[in-house]
Amino acid sequence: METTKLLEEFHKRRNAGNEKISSKQFLPFNRFIALDTRAYGDGEIPKKYKELMGLVGSMVLRCNDCIYYHIDASVKTGCSEKEILEAMNIALVIGGSVVIPVLRAALTALDELISENK
């Protein structure tokens, strides 16, 4: 799957940052990253729905990098556009109008992913 320009830049930044974190070999950082990875794996709640929950939380917290990560992961785990839009709506309801700027960024990323998968 070819990445979009927006997500390509995000993945470059994320990978470089993750390499920097990993190079420190600092146990508390490593433990947190392992905890985060396990939290989003399949369990009683399927990974697909956990990614949507992560998207909602990321939008409410207004973290664009987190939003891009969870939109990409949501698409990769099989979420439909409508499922993702409903999750975004929940974020908007929870967070209110302050979520609108990140909603714009999230929709741009989603549109790029959808157009690339057609």
MIRO-352582 format. One record per residue (C-alpha): z negated, y negated, x. Coordinates in steps of 0.001 Angstrom, whole numbers, padded with zeros to 6 digits, always signed. Layout:
ZYX...
! end
This chain:
+000000+000000+000000+001084-003341+001475-001644-005937+001448-001212-009422+000098-001534-012483+002297-004869-013417+000738-006302-009937+001127-004669-009413+004513-006535-012443+005883-009754-011256+004231-009432-007769+005767-008786-009241+009233-011900-011424+009005-013981-008586+007563-012908-006067+010188-013555-008528+013041-016976-009352+011597-017846-005688+011099-016873-004950+014707-019156-007758+015855-022042-006404+013773-021433-002859+015008-021238-003957+018660-024824-005233+018481-026081-001689+017803-029024-003239+015957-030726-000597+013801-031718-002875+010874-028086-004034+010489-026827-000454+010657-029371+000717+008100-028430-001995+005637-024710-001269+005955-025358+002460+005436-027482+001672+002369-024729-000553+000955-022066+002108+001572-024119+004825-000141-024975+002600-003106-021304+002304-004061-020477+006006-003709-019998+008355-006635-023184+009464-008379-024338+009520-011973-022376+006286-012267-018813+006744-010983-017698+004616-008023-015189+002829-010257-017946+001362-012419-020132+000547-009436-017280-001508-007993-017023-003426-011263-020777-004073-011122-020379-005259-007548-017606-007590-008680-019809-009096-011379-022685-009634-008963-020368-011123-006352-018878-013554-008826-022278-014683-010080-023411-015143-006469-020110-016913-005751-019125-014953-002632-015329-014957-002312-015253-012327+000443-017396-010028-001692-015146-010708-004686-012022-009820-002703-013668-006642-001442-014712-005487-004922-011406-006386-006585-009533-004420-003944-011966-001494-004258-011812-001652-008065-008028-001361-008021-008174+001465-005451-010698+003406-007573-008428+003220-010605-009745+000291-012633-007191-001195-014968-006460-004897-015083-008190-005118-018464-011330-003420-017122-011447-005890-014241-010883-008841-016575-013745-007660-018798-016020-007427-015747-014981-010950-014750-015807-012130-018250-019302-010651-017972-019747-012597-014718-018639-015759-016479-021061-015177-019365-023954-014461-016983-023208-017235-014498-021758-019882-016767-019258-022550-015810-020322-022499-012142-018420-019186-011912-015090-020793-012866-014084-021737-009289-014557-018168-008047-012897-016856-011214-009782-018740-010116-009895-017104-006676-010595-013691-008194-007655-013947-010585-005349-014983-007737-006374-011898-005740-006031-009644-008779-002578-011022-009623-001443-010402-006045-002698-006802-006124-001126-006108-009503+002249-007596-008533+002279-005568-005315+001580-002335-007231+004451-002789-009686
! end
